[in-house]
């Protein structure tokens, strides 16, 4: 025993340095990951759409983040000259769409799972006649040995689609990868914790209203026990009274449910981490508790840069792949208007967020105050 204890002490001391501890499984030591780009042969990629889409369906706050990004990017519509407007005025997708809703659909899809696809349908004169969103999970991207997309394989369709027949958005592509990067994958660990914690808290609070009850019955007869259990269960579910003979049952205490404060605090921390990781501020999502007017404006300006990046991405891809030039409108800008010299802010634009200070306008309900 003495030798074992001595060995344990020596072993602990030898692992006390920081560098050694990082190799232990209890500490994160990073991960080595290469891209899945060209390897000198034909390469394929198929999005795990059902997995990433599942997070969007199951976690409301994640869905709201994605919807908000798409709403701000394309929700106000776009501007285009007469020539380009004419090209897209009859595009109807599956029959009930318009060009704006189609692009919003494709944007949400590529943000969720990295990629989105739509069939580029043209007439004999190669004029765009329709843009029909496809199930990204049914599309396999095929590249040649140089990493250039050669065709798309669609599940259930014999003939492959050429790159010219597919409008393909790849969000946040890195290096030589042949696909985009899903928002869902980036925040997957956080989403899993939020989902698990909310379910646990739901069960915890459910137990406050309908706690687990233990009873000791004065019988060993299985039939009588079953009858008593049925009566208790029915009465418990219907909140009715149950009359039983004296001494038949004795209630037993169950473990006290611990406080949920720590769990709620941790849940709020996870939600904030999710929001920061996706780049959509709390104030934009409608939660402004603890946010001042000044800080909200700074946060909103940062968010504006992200939305404008998405808009530039969409505008460039629509021009390159569809031959259509347009500009998506930003819903509300907080960028200050500069003076003639271009360097001194003079006033805020008319479009402001709900957190704007209305006192600056010197009006309430459009009525000038008396002097």
C-alpha positions in Angstrom: 0.0 0.0 0.0 2.9 2.4 0.9 4.5 1.9 -2.5 1.2 2.5 -4.3 0.6 5.8 -2.4 4.2 6.9 -3.2 3.7 6.0 -6.8 0.4 8.1 -6.9 2.1 11.1 -5.4 4.9 11.0 -7.9 2.5 10.5 -10.8 0.5 13.6 -9.8 3.5 15.7 -9.5 4.8 14.7 -12.9 1.5 15.9 -14.5 1.3 19.2 -12.7 2.7 21.4 -15.5 0.3 23.3 -17.9 1.7 21.7 -21.0 1.1 18.2 -19.8 -2.4 18.9 -18.6 -3.6 20.1 -22.0 -2.9 16.5 -23.3 -5.4 15.2 -20.8 -8.9 14.6 -22.1 -10.3 16.9 -19.4 -8.8 19.9 -21.2 -9.4 21.2 -24.7 -6.2 21.0 -26.8 -7.5 22.1 -30.2 -8.3 20.0 -33.3 -6.4 19.6 -36.5 -8.5 19.8 -39.6 -7.7 20.2 -43.2 -10.1 21.4 -46.0 -11.9 18.8 -48.1 -11.0 20.5 -51.3 -9.3 19.1 -54.4 -7.1 16.1 -53.9 -6.1 15.6 -57.5 -9.1 13.5 -58.3 -12.8 14.0 -58.9 -14.4 15.2 -55.6 -18.0 15.2 -54.4 -19.8 17.0 -51.6 -23.4 16.5 -50.3 -24.8 18.7 -47.6 -26.1 16.9 -44.5 -29.3 19.0 -44.8 -31.6 17.0 -42.6 -29.2 17.4 -39.6 -28.7 21.2 -39.9 -32.3 21.8 -40.8 -33.3 19.8 -37.7 -31.6 22.4 -35.5 -33.5 25.2 -37.3 -36.8 23.4 -36.7 -36.1 22.4 -33.1 -34.4 25.5 -31.6 -36.7 28.6 -32.0 -34.0 31.1 -31.0 -31.6 29.7 -33.7 -34.4 29.9 -36.3 -35.1 33.5 -35.3 -31.5 34.4 -35.7 -31.4 32.9 -39.2 -34.8 34.5 -40.1 -33.6 37.9 -38.8 -30.4 37.8 -41.0 -32.5 37.0 -44.0 -35.2 39.6 -43.2 -32.7 42.4 -42.8 -30.7 41.4 -45.9 -33.6 41.1 -48.4 -36.8 41.9 -46.5 -37.1 45.5 -47.8 -36.7 44.4 -51.4 -34.3 45.6 -54.1 -33.8 48.3 -56.7 -33.1 47.6 -60.3 -33.3 49.4 -63.6 -36.1 48.7 -66.1 -34.0 46.3 -68.1 -33.1 44.1 -65.1 -36.6 44.3 -63.6 -38.0 43.0 -66.9 -35.8 39.9 -66.7 -37.2 38.8 -63.3 -40.8 40.1 -63.3 -42.3 36.7 -64.3 -40.2 34.5 -62.1 -42.6 32.5 -59.9 -40.5 29.7 -58.4 -43.0 26.9 -57.7 -45.8 29.0 -58.9 -46.6 31.2 -55.9 -43.2 32.9 -55.3 -41.6 36.1 -56.5 -37.9 36.8 -57.0 -37.6 38.4 -53.6 -39.1 35.4 -51.7 -37.0 33.0 -53.7 -33.8 34.8 -52.8 -34.8 35.0 -49.1 -35.5 31.2 -49.2 -32.1 30.4 -50.7 -30.3 32.8 -48.3 -31.9 31.2 -45.2 -31.1 27.7 -46.6 -27.4 28.5 -47.2 -27.0 30.2 -43.8 -28.4 27.1 -42.1 -26.5 24.4 -43.9 -23.8 26.3 -45.9 -25.2 25.8 -49.4 -28.5 26.3 -51.3 -29.4 25.4 -54.9 -32.1 26.5 -57.4 -32.7 25.3 -60.9 -31.9 28.0 -63.5 -34.6 27.6 -66.1 -34.2 29.4 -69.5 -35.9 29.5 -72.8 -34.3 28.6 -76.2 -32.9 32.1 -76.4 -31.2 31.6 -73.0 -33.5 34.1 -71.3 -34.1 33.4 -67.6 -37.7 32.3 -67.3 -37.8 30.8 -63.8 -35.7 30.1 -60.7 -36.9 27.1 -58.7 -35.4 26.3 -55.3 -34.2 22.7 -54.9 -33.8 20.4 -51.9 -30.1 21.0 -51.0 -30.0 17.6 -49.3 -30.7 15.9 -52.7 -27.8 17.7 -54.5 -24.3 16.3 -54.8 -21.6 18.8 -56.0 -19.0 17.2 -58.3 -15.7 18.8 -59.1 -12.8 17.8 -61.3 -9.3 17.2 -60.1 -8.6 21.0 -60.1 -11.5 21.6 -57.8 -13.7 23.3 -60.4 -17.4 22.4 -60.3 -18.3 20.2 -63.3 -21.8 19.1 -62.6 -24.5 18.5 -60.0 -26.1 15.1 -59.3 -29.7 15.3 -58.2 -31.2 12.4 -56.3 -33.8 10.6 -58.3 -32.9 12.3 -61.5 -30.8 10.4 -64.1 -29.3 13.3 -66.0 -26.8 15.4 -64.2 -27.3 19.2 -64.1 -24.6 21.4 -65.6 -23.2 24.4 -63.5 -25.1 26.8 -65.9 -28.4 25.2 -64.9 -28.0 25.6 -61.1 -27.9 28.8 -59.1 -25.7 27.8 -56.2 -25.0 29.9 -53.1 -22.0 28.9 -50.9 -21.9 30.9 -47.7 -18.5 31.7 -46.1 -16.5 29.2 -48.2 -13.0 28.7 -47.0 -9.7 28.1 -48.9 -10.3 25.4 -51.6 -13.5 23.9 -50.2 -16.2 23.2 -52.7 -19.1 24.1 -50.3 -20.1 26.7 -47.8 -20.0 26.6 -44.0 -23.2 26.1 -42.0 -24.1 28.5 -39.3 -25.7 25.5 -37.6 -22.3 23.7 -37.5 -20.6 26.7 -36.0 -22.9 26.8 -33.1 -23.8 23.1 -32.8 -22.3 22.6 -29.3 -24.2 25.6 -28.0 -27.5 24.6 -29.6 -27.3 21.1 -28.1 -26.7 22.5 -24.6 -29.5 25.1 -24.9 -31.9 22.4 -26.1 -31.0 20.0 -23.3 -31.0 22.7 -20.6 -34.4 24.0 -21.7 -35.9 20.5 -21.7 -34.4 19.9 -18.2 -35.7 23.2 -16.9 -39.1 22.5 -18.3 -39.2 19.1 -16.5 -38.0 20.7 -13.4 -40.7 23.4 -13.3 -43.3 20.7 -14.3 -42.3 18.8 -11.2 -43.2 21.9 -9.0 -46.8 21.8 -10.3 -47.0 18.0 -10.5 -44.3 16.6 -8.2 -43.4 13.0 -7.9 -45.4 11.3 -5.1 -44.4 8.2 -3.2 -47.0 6.2 -1.2 -46.6 3.2 1.0 -49.6 0.9 0.7 -50.7 -1.4 3.5 -51.0 -4.4 1.3 -48.9 -6.7 -0.9 -51.7 -7.8 -3.1 -50.8 -7.0 -6.7 -54.5 -6.6 -7.7 -55.2 -4.1 -4.9 -52.0 -2.3 -5.5 -52.9 -1.9 -9.2 -56.4 -0.7 -8.3 -55.0 1.9 -5.8 -52.4 3.1 -8.3 -55.1 3.6 -11.0 -57.2 5.6 -8.6 -54.3 7.8 -7.6 -53.2 8.3 -11.2 -56.7 9.3 -12.3 -57.2 11.6 -9.4 -53.8 13.2 -9.8 -54.3 13.8 -13.6 -57.8 15.2 -13.2 -57.1 17.1 -9.9 -60.0 15.3 -8.2 -60.4 14.1 -4.6 -59.7 10.5 -3.7 -61.4 8.8 -0.7 -59.5 5.8 0.8 -59.9 3.9 4.0 -57.8 5.1 7.0 -54.3 3.5 7.1 -54.4 2.3 3.6 -51.7 4.6 2.3 -48.9 6.6 3.9 -47.4 9.5 1.9 -43.6 9.6 1.8 -41.4 12.6 1.3 -39.4 12.9 -1.9 -36.1 14.7 -2.5 -36.4 18.5 -2.5 -36.1 20.0 -6.0 -33.0 22.2 -6.0 -33.0 25.9 -7.0 -33.0 26.5 -10.8 -31.3 29.9 -10.5 -27.8 28.6 -11.6 -29.3 26.7 -14.5 -31.3 29.8 -15.7 -28.2 31.9 -15.4 -26.2 29.4 -17.4 -29.0 29.2 -20.0 -28.9 33.0 -20.4 -25.1 32.7 -20.8 -25.5 30.1 -23.6 -28.1 32.2 -25.4 -25.8 35.2 -25.3 -23.0 33.0 -26.6 -25.2 31.8 -29.4 -26.3 35.3 -30.4 -22.7 36.6 -30.4 -21.5 33.6 -32.4 -24.1 34.2 -35.1 -23.6 38.0 -35.1 -27.2 39.1 -34.4 -27.4 41.5 -31.4 -30.0 40.9 -28.7 -31.4 44.4 -29.3 -32.2 43.5 -32.9 -34.0 40.3 -31.7 -36.2 42.4 -29.5 -34.5 42.1 -26.2 -33.0 45.4 -25.0 -32.9 44.8 -21.2 -29.8 46.6 -19.8 -29.1 48.2 -23.2 -28.7 52.0 -23.3 -29.6 54.0 -26.3 -26.0 54.8 -27.1 -24.8 51.2 -26.8 -27.7 50.0 -28.9 -26.6 52.3 -31.7 -23.0 51.1 -31.6 -24.2 47.4 -31.6 -26.6 48.1 -34.4 -23.9 49.7 -36.6 -21.8 46.6 -36.2 -24.8 44.5 -37.2 -25.3 46.7 -40.2 -21.9 45.8 -41.5 -22.8 42.1 -41.4 -26.0 42.6 -43.3 -24.4 44.7 -45.9 -21.8 42.0 -46.4 -24.6 39.5 -47.0 -26.2 41.9 -49.4 -23.0 42.4 -51.4 -22.6 38.6 -51.5 -26.1 38.1 -52.9 -25.8 41.0 -55.4 -22.5 39.6 -56.7 -23.8 36.0 -57.1 -27.0 37.1 -58.8 -25.0 39.1 -61.3 -22.4 36.4 -61.9 -24.8 33.5 -62.2 -28.0 35.0 -63.4 -26.8 38.1 -65.3 -29.0 40.4 -63.3 -27.9 43.6 -61.7 -29.7 44.9 -58.6 -29.1 46.4 -55.2 -30.8 45.2 -52.0 -32.0 48.0 -49.7 -31.0 48.2 -46.1 -34.1 48.5 -43.9 -32.8 51.2 -41.5 -29.4 52.8 -41.3 -27.8 54.5 -38.3 -24.7 55.8 -40.1 -24.4 59.5 -39.5 -24.7 61.9 -42.4 -21.4 63.8 -42.8 -21.0 67.4 -43.8 -19.6 68.7 -47.0 -16.0 68.0 -45.9 -17.0 64.4 -45.3 -15.5 64.1 -41.9 -17.8 65.6 -39.3 -21.1 63.9 -38.4 -23.9 66.5 -38.5 -27.1 64.5 -38.0 -28.7 61.1 -38.0 -30.8 59.9 -40.9 -34.6 59.7 -40.8 -34.7 55.9 -40.6 -33.9 54.9 -37.0 -34.3 51.8 -34.9 -36.9 51.7 -32.2 -34.3 52.6 -29.6 -33.7 56.0 -31.2 -34.1 58.9 -28.9 -37.2 60.7 -30.1 -36.4 63.7 -28.0 -33.8 64.6 -30.6 -36.5 65.2 -33.2 -38.0 67.9 -30.8 -41.4 66.4 -31.7 -43.9 64.1 -30.1 -46.5 62.6 -32.4 -45.6 65.1 -35.0 -46.7 68.1 -32.9 -44.2 70.8 -32.3 -43.9 71.7 -28.5 -44.7 75.2 -27.5 -41.8 77.5 -27.0 
